[in-house]
Amino acid sequence: MLSKEEIQRYSRHLLIPDIALRGQEQLKQASVLIIGAGGLGSPATLYLAAAGIGRIGLVDFDAVEYSNLQRQIIHGTDDVGRSKLESAKESVRRINPLIEVALHEMPLSSENALDVLSPYDVVIDGTDNLPTRYLINDACVLTGKPYVYGSIFRFEGQVSVFHAKEGPCYRCLYPEPPPPGLVPSCAEGGVLGVLPGVIGVIQATEAIKQILGIGAPLIGRLLLYDALKMSFRELKLRKDPECPVCGKHPSIDRLIDYEQFCGIGTEAETVHLKPHELIRAPELKECLDRGKRIVLLDIREPHEYEIAHLPDAVLIPPGELEKRIGELDREAVFVTYCRTGPRSARAVKLMRESGFQHVRNLEGGILAWADEVDPSLPKY
């Protein structure tokens, strides 16, 4: 039963025949797990809390950073450095103190996913990495939960509902992950700040529809949103009878190692340099202060270079290095750097294979330089 306060709070829902008193009571009895208290999780959490979902579970283990504030509207400037879950819970309580918020401050893994998901009716994916998406999908198939999927990148977003009981799962759409490093995250490629608001609200809408059993859910449909064109289009999805987790003869009956499945941490993704091919920021600073002749090679995109760069650095975007390598003096001493290290590590490998003997990579990239040498340098 709804209290007098709840009736007043949710009155605009009660006026909708498809929801009314019975539907609002269903929302009060329902539980939704939101994995990730970031860009997608922020609007989804806030709107589900306002809608009166009785129990909201949040999974995250990060702290709030300044770079989050452009899109993660559940957090504020004063929350920088705090646990994302504590910050999110505080925001939810301000919006609706009548609901329960359960915090799961941990990375979701094959060891804990089934236990974390089991008590909830619907699962919303607010993550931005492939291993976790496959993990969430498989866990939802094994527990029979509807999985509300969302993905964002720059100006584009995707939403679907994967529910193996009624339609395809995520593996039916993407049977195999793309090669490691091919799909950049938001941290690597950027995202329009308002984009997760659009996609996260659609995810919240689909969760409510699942709970109430109303409307046409995005099961078997992939909704594509283009913010630049301000357009939506839809792709039909089919259940794959050969799907290893939801097909006729599934071969996956337990959660696996998803980082290994996606090639994360393998030789295919990571270039492992030897100690003598690496240099830390303080050591590089000391060498430069002594006047040692070093060519600083910036392996980033031009728009990143504009944000911040080391003095007198030569910019060569990663996609251009191979064809421009002839411009470089093979006898010179080089230190390569990018944002955090991986792109410039691949540059070191390419240059050494091309006959360059004196090439080292700046460990941690320009962000390490900002942390360890020059705090005035902007971080992004």
TAMOJO-V533847 format. One record per run of one state. SS is the DSSP state (~ for helix, > for strand, _ for the rest). FROM is the first residue (numbers start at 1). LEN is the number of residues. Records with the same first field share a line. If there is no record, write none. Layout:
SS: FROM-LEN / FROM-LEN
//
This chain:
_: 1-3 / 10-1 / 15-5 / 30-1 / 36-3 / 52-3 / 61-2 / 64-2 / 69-8 / 80-3 / 96-4 / 106-7 / 119-3 / 126-4 / 144-2 / 155-1 / 163-7 / 174-12 / 190-1 / 192-3 / 213-6 / 220-1 / 227-4 / 237-21 / 262-13 / 280-1 / 290-5 / 299-3 / 308-6 / 316-2 / 328-6 / 338-4 / 354-5 / 363-2 / 373-8
~: 4-6 / 11-4 / 20-10 / 39-13 / 66-3 / 77-3 / 84-12 / 113-6 / 130-14 / 170-4 / 186-4 / 195-18 / 258-4 / 275-3 / 281-9 / 302-6 / 318-10 / 342-12 / 365-8
>: 31-5 / 55-6 / 63-1 / 83-1 / 100-6 / 122-4 / 146-9 / 156-7 / 191-1 / 219-1 / 221-6 / 231-6 / 278-2 / 295-4 / 314-2 / 334-4 / 359-4
//
